[in-house]
């Protein structure tokens, strides 16, 4: 392998990692335009293991926009990212697979008076906390606009609700 190929591989890994991080940020921030922009035109998402839907990214974004109203506070932690880039005999290819574990603490919506306006009021919260965890499987393709998701599959392993 040449230095040029090694550099291209490092750059691809960084770009793929940025898409995965962008995915988590878009969901946590409720930025559904950014979520849609992460996918190819035919991109799909599958949330069935978490009680959700499977379908085109745009339809799933609409579903998430409604569903996430139940969780006004969200924070994905996406860790243990295993990135596998397509290798075409020593040259980088145009596909990638990422396996990444997630821990997703969220707060369920509750009465307005139960939700603090800042972290200082966190002790007064009576709305339940909801935590889900599992593994994502991301499939990506190199496009003229950079790396984009062709498929995201959520494999939820456990969840917990506490007050």
Legacy VTK file of the C-alpha trace (Angstrom):
# vtk DataFile Version 3.0
C-alpha trace
ASCII
DATASET POLYDATA
POINTS 163 float
0.000 0.000 0.000
1.305 3.434 -0.843
1.261 6.520 1.338
-1.358 8.049 -0.960
-3.710 5.072 -0.446
-3.082 5.148 3.311
-3.947 8.861 3.423
-7.121 8.279 1.379
-8.144 5.528 3.809
-7.603 7.799 6.819
-9.577 10.593 5.158
-12.420 8.183 4.342
-12.507 6.922 7.934
-12.748 10.470 9.246
-15.481 11.366 6.758
-17.486 8.220 7.584
-17.123 8.918 11.311
-18.402 12.461 10.729
-21.567 11.081 9.097
-22.201 8.775 12.076
-21.718 11.662 14.502
-23.917 13.885 12.336
-26.653 11.252 12.534
-26.661 11.271 16.344
-26.561 15.079 16.522
-29.418 15.443 14.011
-31.660 13.068 15.989
-30.775 14.631 19.350
-31.335 18.160 18.053
-34.471 17.277 16.097
-32.858 18.610 12.922
-34.811 16.516 10.430
-33.486 18.397 7.392
-29.939 17.510 8.474
-31.068 13.913 9.121
-32.471 13.637 5.580
-29.304 15.177 4.090
-27.178 12.397 5.578
-28.852 9.787 3.347
-28.562 8.920 -0.321
-31.702 9.431 -2.431
-32.700 5.793 -1.869
-31.494 5.643 1.736
-33.547 3.716 4.289
-33.729 3.430 8.066
-35.014 0.576 10.212
-36.145 1.258 13.789
-38.359 -1.839 14.136
-36.287 -3.403 16.933
-37.030 -0.277 19.003
-40.758 -0.376 18.264
-40.516 1.919 15.267
-40.834 1.722 11.516
-38.693 0.817 8.504
-38.736 2.757 5.273
-37.291 5.559 3.157
-35.238 8.044 5.174
-37.680 10.900 4.506
-40.648 8.924 5.837
-38.655 7.765 8.840
-37.605 11.378 9.517
-41.280 12.373 9.581
-42.036 9.511 11.982
-39.072 10.473 14.202
-40.186 14.131 14.248
-43.515 13.041 15.754
-42.166 10.298 18.021
-39.354 12.380 19.483
-41.893 14.899 20.787
-42.364 12.323 23.577
-38.705 12.868 24.512
-37.904 16.584 24.736
-34.435 15.809 26.134
-32.211 13.375 24.199
-28.523 12.624 24.042
-27.074 9.806 21.928
-23.727 8.438 22.943
-22.371 6.485 19.967
-19.267 4.483 20.887
-17.128 1.476 19.917
-17.273 2.405 16.236
-15.959 -0.366 14.023
-15.486 1.061 10.533
-14.932 -1.306 7.624
-14.114 0.354 4.313
-14.465 -1.496 1.045
-11.018 -2.578 -0.143
-10.572 -3.011 -3.891
-7.287 -4.882 -3.903
-5.420 -2.291 -1.883
-7.352 0.733 -3.130
-10.243 2.377 -1.285
-13.712 1.543 -2.538
-16.962 3.435 -2.443
-18.778 1.549 0.325
-18.398 1.362 4.076
-19.991 -0.489 6.975
-20.007 0.840 10.519
-21.017 -1.053 13.621
-21.439 1.255 16.608
-22.886 0.758 20.064
-25.238 3.360 21.455
-26.486 4.487 24.832
-29.399 6.855 24.471
-30.621 8.569 27.648
-33.777 10.605 27.142
-36.356 12.325 29.322
-40.003 11.571 28.703
-42.280 14.558 28.366
-44.065 15.515 31.557
-46.048 18.442 32.914
-44.406 21.772 32.079
-43.792 22.462 35.735
-41.933 19.148 36.049
-39.329 20.079 33.413
-36.502 22.331 34.542
-35.557 25.258 32.351
-31.909 24.771 33.208
-29.651 22.128 34.700
-29.885 23.829 38.106
-33.473 22.606 38.493
-32.673 19.001 37.583
-33.475 17.743 41.084
-37.114 18.849 40.804
-37.859 16.796 37.691
-40.625 14.246 38.047
-40.835 13.264 34.371
-39.375 9.770 33.904
-36.001 9.110 32.374
-35.844 6.607 29.545
-32.625 4.885 28.489
-32.238 2.667 25.444
-29.063 0.903 24.341
-27.929 -1.355 21.563
-26.029 -1.321 18.324
-26.358 0.557 15.060
-25.468 -0.913 11.692
-24.694 1.864 9.207
-24.131 1.254 5.496
-22.620 4.137 3.552
-21.739 4.962 -0.040
-19.365 7.512 -1.481
-21.343 10.010 -3.558
-20.361 13.156 -5.462
-21.433 15.049 -2.302
-19.329 12.890 0.030
-20.159 9.855 2.143
-23.885 9.296 2.693
-25.973 6.695 4.488
-27.677 4.065 2.371
-29.121 2.245 5.386
-29.296 2.572 9.155
-30.528 -0.349 11.231
-31.144 -0.026 14.959
-30.610 -3.180 17.021
-31.979 -2.207 20.423
-30.723 -4.578 23.124
-32.309 -3.133 26.255
-34.263 -0.235 27.683
-35.051 1.118 31.123
-37.511 3.669 32.483
-36.958 5.305 35.878
-38.507 8.192 37.796
LINES 1 164
163 0 1 2 3 4 5 6 7 8 9 10 11 12 13 14 15 16 17 18 19 20 21 22 23 24 25 26 27 28 29 30 31 32 33 34 35 36 37 38 39 40 41 42 43 44 45 46 47 48 49 50 51 52 53 54 55 56 57 58 59 60 61 62 63 64 65 66 67 68 69 70 71 72 73 74 75 76 77 78 79 80 81 82 83 84 85 86 87 88 89 90 91 92 93 94 95 96 97 98 99 100 101 102 103 104 105 106 107 108 109 110 111 112 113 114 115 116 117 118 119 120 121 122 123 124 125 126 127 128 129 130 131 132 133 134 135 136 137 138 139 140 141 142 143 144 145 146 147 148 149 150 151 152 153 154 155 156 157 158 159 160 161 162
